[in-house]
Amino acid sequence: MRTVIIGGGVAGCAMAAALRGTGFGENTVMLERRPLGAPSGMGFILMRNGLDALAEIAPELDWRTAGREITRVSLRSRTGRIFAESPLEDAVCVSRTTFLEMLRATVGRTQVLDGWGVRALDREPSGATRAAVLDDGGRVEGDLFLACDGAQSRVRRIVMPDAELGDAAVLEIVSVAESPALAARLGSTFRKYHDEEGGLAVGLLAENDRQVVWFIQIDASRWPIEQPSPEALQRFAVERVAGWAPEILEALDATDFRRSHLWPTRDLLPLPALHVGNLALLGDAAHACLPFTSQGANGALVDAALLGSLLGKVSTRCEIEDALARYSRLRTPHHRRMFIEGRRLRAEFLAPMPVDGPRIPMVI
Ligand SMILES: Cc1cc2nc3c(=O)[nH]c(=O)nc-3n(C[C@H](O)[C@H](O)[C@H](O)COP(=O)(O)OP(=O)(O)OC[C@H]3O[C@@H](n4cnc5c(N)ncnc54)[C@H](O)[C@@H]3O)c2cc1C
């Protein structure tokens, strides 16, 4: 049986790794639209559920070495005054590029085709998918299709045209500062700074001895910005945090804004099901969530571990749909919870800060 994975990000690579040792592992192809070596993002936090999924999918690697362990969260005012600090268990800050390289090394015999974008599906009248149709008109046929093509999923738009992404009420500038001194001072603490009026916050965390991942979250209704040039993005960031804690300005000073990214954050309104016939959606394609949950990559890893184990029990083509239906039933409640939690954390972020201080920016 031939498997076609569409999208080679976190969900796609994890799915390829999870299929090793199953009846699907020997005949899988992964189609990734971006050419090899294209910039692949900044960083994120692997949480306990993501680490557990990785231990199941690819136990041969020690995933805690993929970045720096984060053992503490420090919630602060804009000037650095500490509101609250709490210990954090099982969290690792990783560079997305390093993490994807490690994950790609675990895909086994999967054939990886970079620069191969999917633009359409060839489907039977029953709704079953026969082939992925490529940007250049070529076709890749299969028995099982796994859509791992991210929040803006083209596959989802084809098979679930009513699915809706939420509005981008919060923009996030994400980048990396090259600063060994700041990385040393942050140690294993994730610091988050808040504007008491709400709608503006900054996060800093070291991903290794040299680099600090930072982000600025912005209320888009107060500061609407389009995709700006690196210079305009730098001006905007520096203006927004003028007078904030010195370590934030230090991070901006040590940043190459050509490597910075403006991300309009959107979640996906919960889907009624995560599969159609022999095709399943995974990762952001199935449940894009807001960054306040820190669950985007972790949720994708859990999807892959679960679906991999369900597909491991499949031996004939007619059992595929049952496995996908079971995956859908088991994962849907989690996605609904992430959607609700993400919206709640966003509403709190946009409102003036409560007297008892801000909330930890993650759902555990
Ligand atoms: C370039 C990039 C940078 C990111 N940076 C960050 C970050 O710094 N911090 C953070 O928290 N999250 C970041 N994310 C999001 C985060 O990685 C995801 O939320 C999470 O990992 C879920 O993974 P996913 O595999 O479902 O989606 P994604 O990681 O978005 O992967 C989807 C993949 O599918 C590919 N693709 C899309 N359409 C097609 C198509 N039609 N045909 C073939 N391939 C297709 C994309 O090129 C991409 O590689 C980034 C995502 C991307 C794509």
The ligand as a Gaussian input file, in Angstrom:
#p B3LYP/6-31G(d) Opt

LIG

0 1
 C        8.294000      28.385000       7.506000
 C        7.593000      28.159000       8.825000
 C        8.098000      28.781000       9.973000
 C        7.497000      28.586000      11.221000
 N        8.064000      29.182000      12.302000
 C        7.545000      28.970000      13.520000
 C        8.157000      29.534000      14.686000
 O        9.184000      30.205000      14.602000
 N        7.570000      29.299000      15.899000
 C        6.429000      28.518000      16.012000
 O        5.955000      28.319000      17.133000
 N        5.854000      27.970000      14.935000
 C        6.371000      28.170000      13.693000
 N        5.774000      27.616000      12.590000
 C        4.545000      26.829000      12.783000
 C        4.812000      25.495000      13.439000
 O        5.921000      24.856000      12.888000
 C        3.541000      24.654000      13.254000
 O        2.508000      25.266000      13.980000
 C        3.647000      23.295000      13.847000
 O        4.913000      22.792000      13.803000
 C        2.658000      22.328000      13.150000
 O        3.347000      21.690000      12.112000
 P        2.696000      21.299000      10.726000
 O        3.642000      20.321000      10.140000
 O        1.283000      20.950000      10.882000
 O        2.700000      22.627000       9.871000
 P        3.931000      23.398000       9.247000
 O        5.092000      23.331000      10.166000
 O        3.401000      24.715000       8.831000
 O        4.323000      22.530000       7.946000
 C        3.542000      22.458000       6.777000
 C        4.441000      22.112000       5.631000
 O        3.662000      21.862000       4.468000
 C        4.252000      22.492000       3.358000
 N        3.203000      22.768000       2.376000
 C        2.215000      23.704000       2.451000
 N        1.401000      23.619000       1.394000
 C        1.861000      22.608000       0.617000
 C        1.426000      22.046000      -0.617000
 N        0.349000      22.527000      -1.255000
 N        2.133000      21.016000      -1.129000
 C        3.227000      20.512000      -0.470000
 N        3.685000      21.026000       0.689000
 C        3.005000      22.052000       1.243000
 C        4.889000      23.738000       3.941000
 O        5.918000      24.237000       3.112000
 C        5.398000      23.244000       5.285000
 O        6.713000      22.740000       5.242000
 C        6.336000      27.787000      11.335000
 C        5.811000      27.172000      10.178000
 C        6.428000      27.331000       8.936000
 C        5.883000      26.641000       7.701000

